[in-house]
Amino acid sequence: MASAADGIRQASDKWDAVSDSYCDEDGWPVDETGYADGMVARDAAAWEHVETFLAHGPEVLSGVRAAAQPADYLDGPISADLLRLRGIDSVLERAGEIRREWDQVIALMEGSMPGSRELYEERAREIRNSEGWHYADELSYSGAALARAADHLADRIGDDRSAHTGRVQAALARSATGRHGASAASPPTSAASEPPAVRRSR
């Protein structure tokens, strides 16, 4: 995930390095084709790394929150990173919704327009990547914080997982002899709001 966060930042920095050349002094695009193509390339590169966070982020986030202690939030090498994770649930949830919408679009295309799917799929992909850019940008910061926190807590997370596995095995053994075991609840997620529109995307 650290590599994914770095990849998003690189895509953003690469675009920032050339975006002004497509605009006038007031920040309005004068080469609209070049400007649009540059943003499409940035968004596509960033979305590839968003997929990494969608695949691994929720599980790692759950492990970090289970392993972190109150003292880690108050003071210490990852206190700032843990505070930055407050809104990551909604970022991951909204990015996941965009991917689910994409999957639905592709499924519809496969059933209704098999002969012309490539033409419409490319445009649908651009829309997905564009809608995902805001969340990719957020993950370049909060995702990097998650990776640092997970790295710092790796030993504790490993111990917690081992302990959890032992508890599960013990519960199964008790269940087999007619006793009752407990189940763990998953952490809630919060909904994200759409970002406000901006004149230029840097």
C-alpha positions in Angstrom: 0.0 0.0 0.0 2.9 2.4 0.6 3.9 1.8 -3.1 0.3 2.4 -4.2 0.1 5.7 -2.3 3.5 6.7 -3.8 2.2 5.7 -7.3 -0.8 8.1 -6.9 1.4 10.9 -5.8 3.7 10.3 -8.8 0.7 10.4 -11.2 -0.4 13.7 -9.6 3.1 15.2 -9.6 3.6 14.2 -13.3 0.4 16.0 -14.2 1.2 19.1 -12.1 4.5 19.4 -13.8 2.9 20.0 -17.2 -0.7 21.1 -16.5 0.2 24.9 -16.5 1.5 24.6 -20.0 -2.0 23.9 -21.2 -3.6 26.9 -19.5 -3.6 30.7 -19.7 -2.5 33.0 -16.9 -5.9 32.8 -15.3 -5.8 29.0 -15.1 -8.2 28.3 -18.0 -7.2 25.6 -20.5 -6.2 26.9 -23.9 -5.3 23.5 -25.3 -8.4 21.7 -24.2 -7.5 18.4 -26.0 -4.1 18.2 -24.4 -5.5 19.2 -21.0 -8.2 16.6 -21.1 -5.8 13.9 -22.3 -3.4 14.7 -19.5 -6.1 14.4 -16.9 -7.3 11.1 -18.4 -3.8 9.7 -18.2 -3.4 10.9 -14.6 -6.8 9.4 -13.5 -6.1 6.1 -15.2 -2.7 5.7 -13.5 -4.1 6.7 -10.1 -7.1 4.2 -10.3 -4.7 1.3 -10.8 -3.4 2.0 -7.3 -6.8 2.6 -5.9 -7.5 -1.1 -6.7 -4.7 -2.0 -4.4 -6.3 -0.2 -1.5 -9.7 -1.7 -2.3 -8.1 -5.2 -2.2 -6.1 -4.8 1.0 -7.1 -1.6 2.8 -10.2 -2.7 4.8 -8.4 -5.8 6.3 -5.2 -3.8 7.1 -7.3 -1.0 8.6 -9.2 -3.4 10.8 -5.9 -4.9 12.0 -4.4 -1.5 12.8 -7.4 -0.4 14.8 -7.5 -3.6 16.7 -3.7 -3.4 17.6 -3.4 0.3 18.3 -3.6 1.3 21.9 -4.9 4.6 23.4 -1.3 5.7 24.0 -0.6 5.3 20.3 -3.2 8.0 19.5 -2.1 10.4 22.2 1.7 10.4 21.6 4.2 8.4 19.7 5.6 7.9 16.2 2.2 7.1 14.6 -0.1 9.3 16.5 -0.5 11.7 13.5 -1.0 8.8 11.1 -3.7 7.2 13.3 -5.6 10.6 13.4 -5.4 10.8 9.6 -7.3 7.5 9.4 -10.5 9.0 10.8 -12.0 9.5 7.3 -10.5 6.6 5.4 -13.5 4.4 5.9 -15.7 6.7 3.8 -13.0 7.1 1.1 -12.7 3.3 0.7 -16.4 2.9 0.8 -17.0 5.4 -2.0 -14.2 4.1 -4.1 -15.7 0.6 -3.7 -19.1 1.9 -4.8 -17.5 3.4 -7.9 -15.9 0.0 -8.7 -19.2 -1.8 -8.1 -20.9 0.6 -10.5 -18.2 -0.1 -13.0 -18.8 -3.8 -12.7 -22.5 -3.3 -13.3 -21.8 -1.2 -16.4 -19.5 -3.8 -17.8 -22.1 -6.6 -17.1 -24.8 -4.6 -18.9 -22.4 -4.0 -21.9 -21.7 -7.7 -22.2 -25.3 -8.5 -22.4 -26.6 -5.7 -24.6 -23.8 -4.5 -26.9 -21.3 -7.2 -27.5 -20.3 -5.9 -30.9 -19.6 -2.3 -29.9 -18.5 -2.9 -26.3 -14.9 -1.7 -26.8 -16.0 1.8 -28.0 -18.3 2.4 -25.0 -16.1 0.6 -22.5 -13.2 3.0 -23.0 -15.5 6.0 -22.3 -17.0 4.2 -19.2 -13.5 3.6 -17.9 -12.6 7.2 -18.3 -15.7 8.2 -16.3 -14.9 5.7 -13.6 -11.3 6.9 -13.3 -12.4 10.6 -13.3 -14.9 10.0 -10.5 -12.3 8.0 -8.6 -9.6 10.7 -8.7 -10.8 12.6 -5.6 -10.6 9.4 -3.6 -7.3 8.4 -5.1 -5.9 11.8 -4.1 -7.2 11.2 -0.5 -5.7 7.8 -0.4 -2.3 9.1 -1.4 -2.3 10.7 2.1 -4.5 8.6 4.3 -3.4 5.4 2.6 0.2 6.2 3.2 -0.6 6.9 6.8 -2.3 3.5 7.0 0.7 1.8 5.5 3.0 3.5 8.0 0.8 2.6 11.0 0.5 -1.0 9.8 4.3 -1.2 9.5 4.8 0.2 13.0 2.2 -2.2 14.5 3.2 -5.2 12.4 4.4 -7.2 15.4 1.2 -6.5 17.4 -1.0 -7.1 14.5 0.7 -10.5 14.0 0.2 -11.3 17.7 -3.4 -10.3 17.5 -4.1 -12.5 14.5 -2.4 -15.4 16.2 -4.4 -14.9 19.4 -7.6 -14.5 17.3 -6.9 -17.8 15.5 -6.3 -19.5 18.8 -9.6 -18.2 20.2 -11.4 -19.3 17.1 -10.0 -22.8 17.4 -10.8 -23.0 21.1 -14.4 -21.8 20.3 -14.8 -24.5 17.7 -13.5 -27.1 20.1 -16.0 -26.0 22.7 -18.7 -26.0 20.2 -18.0 -29.5 19.3 -18.5 -30.5 22.9 -21.8 -28.6 23.2 -20.4 -25.3 24.5 -21.0 -21.8 23.0 -18.4 -19.6 21.3 -18.5 -15.9 20.6 -18.4 -14.1 17.3 -16.6 -10.8 16.5 -18.4 -7.8 15.1 -17.0 -6.0 12.2 -16.3 -2.2 12.5 -18.9 0.1 10.9 -18.2 2.3 7.9 -19.5 5.8 7.2 -20.9 7.2 4.0 -18.9 9.7 2.0 -20.1 12.9 0.4 -19.3 14.0 -3.1 -16.5 16.6 -3.3 -17.4 20.1 -4.5 -16.8 21.0 -8.1 -13.6 22.9 -8.9 -12.5 24.9 -11.9 -9.2 23.2 -12.3 -8.0 19.8 -11.1 -4.3 19.9 -10.2 
